[in-house]
Amino acid sequence: MFKPGDYAYDKTKNERVQIIAANEAWGVVSYKVYNPSDNSVYKLTEGELVSVPVESNRNESYLRYVALLSKVKNETSGGILSKLSSGIIPLPHQLYVLNRAISDNNIRYILADEVGLGKTIEAGLIIKELKARGLVRRVLVVCPTGLVTQWSSEMREKFGETFNVILPDEYATIRKITDSDDVYSRFDLVISPMDSIKPLERRVGWTEERIEKYNEERIYSIINSGWDLIAIDEAHRVAGSSGEVARHKLGGLLAAASQYLLLLTATPHNGKTEPFLRLIRLVDEKAFPNEKAIVKEQVAPYVIRTEKRDAIDNNGNRLFKNRTPKTLSLTWDERHSMQRELYERVTEYVSENYNKAMRNRGKNMWLIFLLIMMQRLVSSSTSAIRESMERRIRVLEQQDIQVRVMTDDEFAEMELEMNMDSECQDN
């Protein structure tokens, strides 16, 4: 006979119950029991109860723990926990990236899909899933200035996540409003332009003390803000032309500042092993001690890449058709004679300097890109190429002054970005 406080199994429900009271009348024993699974109290006869084995006699907290653990395992075994937003229906290759990323506890990857396959969406899916699992709360996105708006709108519209954009000219204002020097720790979800937080080594007219103060306020405050996940878009930029450039230093600081890291780039490898080694060592430095470690089998676990020729929609149809190049002959009208002369002169200038630059391609790669940009501008916009050429003249005129305080890499980077920014604005 059970006593009040004992535990038994209800054979009718196959559940564990606790005896509240025992009654005996005319030789028939009945019990009032409490069932913790549904918080109910009811009566059972002696024949409807069976003793709890000693090895199974656990307290209620333990049972709840086992039940919750089973529920979690059941949910995670099904794959994705996060609910997909109504603003997006992921494509098969995007779901592959998500499942591949969350298949391992060490979430540090290079997302290297070709242009147009939605690397931003893939990063958003991963962020959303990790938040649903309670693994991340504070997320930092670092991207070129021109992509800040795109990141902000896509995270909000497609994933319902509102990121706070912190621009360089807003830093002092935010610090004043929040009455805190630790600006970045005030927000859990942040997007910041890449060049606004890279460490400065020198700047025209700045003293070493001012540079040190700038770095302390902007760079190290963001690095020490306790991020759970950091995503770097156009990550090939932080590979740098050498291990000492400012962007590569920024990449190294960010890579070490978070357990989870996503590097987004459509061009992780430009044909040279050294820049790729610097990039992939941000993901796992120990796995890639030197260039000999850059082999397919060693790299594969860290890089997720889909090519356009392999991308399909949710019906199994190819997303992109095969390209069939054709050569078309164009003629100039007489009324376009001046534009034709401009085109031919710019082409001559580009061709002459391109050939010179190709003789020392390793050192002059930045100039080659600049010349290609000029050729594109003259083909698309007369006003754009005019502004570009005028800017080129001003830069060359000031070069003697600037070169005294700037390295070759910094000068080349500045000139190239000025032209690239111009084209983006005109398009």
Steps between C-alpha positions, in 0.01 A plus 500: 500500500629844402535781753446874438816645344595178318544496123333244273417445133147553370455199268201659327703802384846348526615799702670559831272629782534585869270358768306774683266286710406134548148370581375153589131403509353147507838355408545723193799735496495821294739791472485870426801581278669806354623488139778763443492462120160672471469638857187290565364318809281189465420159659640158409441151635782290636499286186558804280829583671838335494806570712777720359830307464768626734737590216226713339396685814611849394369833615276722294780738397695214351198384303441849368865521399481171310179608330644834391822338384302255288300788353815695410660194340184435303487859374868521405491162328246649264753763390397865503342658808444854373181584318566628149378854449215568262738729312718217373479152352857363511641333192646149525861616501423753775343230717806285431724776635283531811499126571871472430581791732294375796619140461808584707544680831797692359316745275784678321461493122573680177173536307632515144200467268536672165354848455121511496433183704405681821784480749330770711189282525712199594664698780156619615370142512796393714462798735126437538552130573775558755282756676212250509732247663609753760862485381537862395357831617757763400578515127732736312494538121799674340465591133603763242321832533301441182344181640388634839149591379457166324594305810273707723195470274543128427539408867188701585277403206601136455578396859325751723832598662565870559870581491638831626721669241794687654671732250824690569337842516235371743742355754544818705125568497412151624764525772351830616141373496580176681742673736742212450838459335417138426271577206487155338405314817176699514353299212473124446468513120740737322606573142818704456687607183832322462721804445349693788645261755829385348808598704684809386876499470539852368287784363594836353516764773434258786738454792581155641298585811191583295534179296539295817190662652299434183600134496422465869153653464387341176683174442569356841161598639329301227741209536442473875120515488440129554362393162353151461525506120683725256429505126740674257365568151738537205745323726772473235571863583630405844749259342706808411799535269723418795458392859555857620229697322226657710217286366683176572570618852129570536417152372735343752352698787142414402578131443636474854212696654222245442447127530292489182629656178355528148717636217298582188677532166438390142875514431680332790796404280645741242751251367761573763552276798630764741185721517279190526716366782456825691124484444442140603730529801242743637265202518751260656861605538616169649365298207698709250849567639653559155434483126554124492175462693303658213380179336148407394443245775616741771304800368170323424367486861525879530367621163138472382462586133230462235561588137232647277503197271397281797231730644136392460164633614253319726353319198836362393546740208834670441511859624736620228503414133815415312676808368547523126738788414454677170710768331306802376639768268415859598536816293523864608261761364651825379331691781694292751840592359617678818390212719681263266818705529471495880454124498799444273728725706404339830543157341845598377596628846368185667667268249841666530503502880341155524786346305751675726323384812485139378880485488500505879154364567560401862588854606265688268180296531322799655587711191370229267164504680495880484556499125230239446266722701581795274419295191166403649420859591568635151269233361212591730511870590681800355458706817627213714821456302555876502475514879724195528770648276486834681533321831792300362676824405445649845633187668811497281560870569479443875690172495834657592346636821290198594764238433705639789236391751336204320625157404470376140219266602303778667542734204398231252204398713382860535514568128329177404217544751437858389440379146295201610279719719446732205381219277263368769344846540456543124338160462 
